[in-house]
Amino acid sequence: MDLATILGLVLAMVIITVVMIMDGGSPAELFAHPQAILLTVGGAFVATLISYPMKALGTIPMWFKNAFLGGHKSNPSEAIDLLAKMADKARREGLLALEDEAKKIKDEFLRKGVQMVVDGVDPSQVRAIMEIEIHHMQERHAQGINFFSAAGGYGPTMGIIGTVMGLISVLQKLDDPGSLGKSIAAAFLATLWGILSANVFWLPISGKLRANSEEEVAYRHMILEGILSLQAGENPRIVREKLSAFLPPKERAGEGQKGKGKAAAGAQQPAEAEA
């Protein structure tokens, strides 16, 4: 489960609740008129559905799952170790020796790449095929990202529609001044829910899916470079160094030990700043 998503939503609601209490209101007021929630949240969702083909609707549960449970489970450090070991084996025994290794790989993208190398596919073709797969993966991810982003745009608009509908009802009750205050408050509650749902749920979920997608794209580009290095017969140490460049400095194997060794030797080199 992606705790950041859950924690963010919970903290956002806590902040809103605390601010309402500090302003002299009650959190219960948010739910005093369920029709406002139905119009803004449900209306934004339904309006977004209209923008998508029927075949795409079956993936909506998967988009929610990726946002709350996390996307592609990958371990770049383990992938680098595996590719370095295969590079060493390939240099000693040849690329055909990796055929059995390829069948044991759980990552479908990595397994496919290694299998193409074993089959002797031309390096330019390997790169083209794997880049096409990455590109279409990004397009699939973009559907989910754009879905929540679109819902975030419709939410406030639905809130305004709800407010206008409420004000129409208010104007029909001008002969009862005592009820005007509550009726106007109920009307503006729709605007509040429209803005709230967009900026606390729809747009943040879109951002989370975008972050998950970017992480997976970076991981697959790292795998692609590893596959091509493997096919080129590069030294395992060079393969490890090349692929480690995709990781933040703190996650690179042996980074801390290298720094200590330099300090002990009295090396006077400026510290590398992470971009």
C-alpha positions in Angstrom: 0.0 0.0 0.0 1.2 3.5 -0.8 1.2 5.1 2.6 2.0 8.6 1.2 -1.4 8.7 -0.7 -3.4 7.5 2.3 -1.5 9.8 4.7 -1.8 12.8 2.4 -5.6 12.4 2.1 -6.0 11.9 5.9 -3.9 14.9 6.8 -5.7 17.1 4.2 -9.1 16.2 5.8 -7.6 16.7 9.3 -6.4 20.2 8.3 -9.8 21.1 6.8 -11.6 19.9 9.9 -9.3 21.8 12.3 -9.7 25.0 10.3 -13.5 24.7 10.3 -13.5 24.2 14.1 -11.2 27.2 14.5 -13.6 29.3 12.4 -16.4 28.3 14.7 -18.0 25.8 12.5 -18.5 22.0 12.6 -17.1 19.3 10.4 -20.6 17.9 10.2 -21.6 20.9 8.1 -19.6 19.4 5.2 -22.0 16.5 5.1 -25.2 18.3 5.9 -26.3 18.3 2.3 -25.3 15.0 0.5 -26.7 16.3 -2.7 -23.8 18.7 -3.0 -21.3 15.8 -2.7 -23.3 13.7 -5.2 -23.4 16.5 -7.8 -19.7 17.6 -7.5 -17.9 14.3 -7.0 -20.3 12.1 -8.9 -20.9 14.7 -11.6 -17.1 15.2 -12.2 -16.6 11.4 -12.4 -19.5 10.9 -14.9 -18.5 13.9 -17.0 -15.0 12.5 -17.3 -16.4 9.1 -18.3 -18.0 10.8 -21.4 -14.5 11.7 -22.6 -13.3 8.1 -22.7 -14.2 5.2 -24.9 -16.0 2.3 -23.4 -13.1 -0.1 -23.6 -11.0 2.2 -21.4 -13.5 2.2 -18.6 -12.5 -1.3 -17.5 -9.1 0.0 -16.5 -10.5 2.6 -14.0 -10.2 0.2 -11.0 -6.6 -0.5 -12.0 -5.9 3.3 -12.0 -7.3 3.6 -8.4 -5.3 0.5 -7.4 -2.1 2.0 -8.7 -2.7 5.2 -6.9 -3.4 3.7 -3.5 -1.4 0.5 -3.6 1.5 1.7 -5.7 2.5 1.1 -9.3 5.1 -1.2 -10.8 7.1 -3.0 -8.1 10.7 -2.7 -9.1 14.1 -2.9 -7.3 16.7 -1.1 -9.5 19.6 -2.3 -7.2 18.6 -5.9 -7.7 18.2 -5.4 -11.4 21.7 -3.9 -11.6 23.2 -6.8 -9.7 21.5 -9.3 -12.0 22.6 -7.5 -15.2 26.2 -7.2 -13.9 26.3 -11.0 -13.1 24.9 -11.8 -16.5 27.4 -9.6 -18.2 30.2 -11.5 -16.3 28.7 -14.8 -17.4 28.3 -13.7 -21.0 31.9 -12.6 -21.2 33.1 -15.9 -19.8 30.7 -18.4 -21.5 29.0 -16.4 -24.3 25.5 -14.9 -24.7 23.9 -18.3 -25.3 24.8 -19.2 -21.8 22.2 -16.7 -20.6 19.2 -18.7 -22.1 18.5 -20.5 -18.8 19.0 -17.3 -16.8 16.4 -15.5 -19.0 13.7 -18.1 -18.2 14.1 -17.4 -14.5 13.7 -13.6 -14.7 10.4 -12.5 -13.2 10.4 -9.0 -14.8 8.7 -9.5 -18.2 10.5 -6.4 -19.7 13.9 -7.6 -18.6 13.2 -11.2 -19.6 12.1 -10.1 -23.1 15.2 -8.0 -23.6 17.6 -10.8 -22.5 15.8 -13.3 -24.6 16.3 -11.1 -27.7 20.0 -10.8 -26.9 20.3 -14.6 -26.6 18.4 -15.0 -29.9 20.9 -12.8 -31.6 18.6 -9.9 -32.5 20.4 -6.9 -33.9 21.2 -4.2 -31.2 19.4 -1.5 -33.2 16.3 -3.7 -33.4 16.5 -4.5 -29.7 16.6 -0.8 -28.8 13.7 0.0 -31.2 11.5 -2.8 -29.9 12.1 -1.9 -26.2 11.7 1.8 -26.8 8.4 1.2 -28.6 7.2 -0.8 -25.6 8.3 2.0 -23.2 6.5 4.5 -25.4 3.2 2.6 -25.4 3.5 2.0 -21.7 3.7 5.8 -21.2 0.6 6.2 -23.4 -1.3 3.7 -21.2 -0.3 5.5 -18.1 -1.3 8.9 -19.6 -4.9 7.7 -19.9 -5.1 7.3 -16.1 -3.2 10.5 -15.4 -5.5 12.5 -17.8 -8.6 10.8 -16.3 -8.0 12.2 -12.9 -6.7 15.5 -14.2 -9.9 15.9 -16.2 -12.1 15.1 -13.2 -10.1 17.7 -11.2 -11.1 20.2 -13.9 -14.8 19.3 -13.9 -15.1 19.3 -10.1 -15.1 23.0 -9.5 -17.4 23.6 -12.5 -19.9 21.1 -11.1 -19.6 22.9 -7.8 -20.6 26.2 -9.5 -23.5 24.4 -11.2 -24.6 23.2 -7.8 -24.4 26.6 -6.3 -26.4 28.2 -9.1 -29.1 25.5 -8.7 -29.1 26.2 -4.9 -29.4 29.9 -5.5 -32.4 29.4 -7.8 -34.1 27.5 -5.0 -33.2 30.4 -2.6 -34.8 33.0 -4.9 -38.0 31.0 -4.9 -38.1 31.3 -1.1 -37.7 35.0 -0.7 -41.0 35.2 1.1 -39.4 33.2 4.0 -36.5 35.4 5.2 -35.8 33.1 8.1 -34.6 30.2 5.9 -32.5 32.3 3.5 -29.2 32.0 5.6 -29.3 28.2 5.7 -30.3 27.9 2.0 -27.5 30.2 0.8 -25.0 28.2 2.9 -26.2 25.0 1.4 -25.9 26.4 -2.1 -22.3 27.5 -1.5 -21.5 24.1 0.0 -21.5 22.7 -3.6 -18.8 25.1 -4.6 -16.7 24.1 -1.6 -17.0 20.4 -2.4 -16.2 21.0 -6.0 -12.9 22.8 -5.1 -12.2 20.4 -2.3 -12.6 17.3 -4.3 -10.5 18.7 -7.2 -7.5 19.8 -5.0 -7.5 17.1 -2.4 -8.4 14.1 -4.4 -8.6 14.2 -8.2 -5.5 16.3 -9.0 -3.3 14.8 -6.3 -4.2 11.3 -7.5 -3.3 12.4 -11.1 0.0 13.7 -9.7 0.7 10.4 -7.9 0.1 8.4 -11.1 2.4 10.7 -13.0 5.1 10.2 -10.5 4.7 6.4 -10.6 4.8 6.5 -14.4 8.0 8.5 -14.4 9.6 6.2 -12.0 8.8 3.1 -14.1 9.9 4.8 -17.3 13.3 5.6 -15.7 13.6 2.0 -14.5 12.9 0.6 -18.0 15.4 3.0 -19.6 18.0 1.7 -17.1 17.1 -1.9 -18.1 17.3 -1.0 -21.8 20.9 0.4 -21.3 21.8 -2.7 -19.3 20.5 -5.0 -22.0 22.5 -3.2 -24.8 25.6 -3.2 -22.6 25.2 -6.9 -22.0 24.8 -7.5 -25.8 27.9 -5.4 -26.5 30.0 -7.6 -24.1 31.0 -4.7 -21.8 33.0 -5.3 -18.7 30.6 -6.1 -15.7 32.2 -3.3 -13.6 31.5 -0.8 -16.4 27.9 -2.1 -16.7 27.4 -1.6 -13.0 28.8 1.9 -13.0 26.7 2.9 -16.1 23.5 1.6 -14.6 24.2 3.0 -11.1 24.2 6.5 -12.7 20.4 6.1 -13.0 20.1 5.9 -9.2 20.4 8.7 -6.6 23.9 8.9 -5.1 22.8 7.5 -1.7 21.4 4.4 -3.4 24.5 3.6 -5.4 26.3 0.5 -4.3 29.6 1.3 -2.5 29.1 5.1 -2.7 29.7 5.6 1.0 32.8 3.3 1.1 34.3 5.2 -1.9 33.8 8.5 -0.1 35.5 7.2 3.1 38.5 5.8 1.0 39.0 9.2 -0.6 39.0 11.0 2.7 41.5 8.6 4.2 43.8 9.1 1.2 43.6 12.9 1.6 41.9 13.4 -1.8 41.0 17.1 -2.2 38.1 16.8 -4.7 34.9 18.8 -4.5 31.8 16.9 -3.4 29.6 15.9 -6.3 26.3 17.8 -6.1 23.2 15.9 -7.1 21.2 17.5 -9.9 
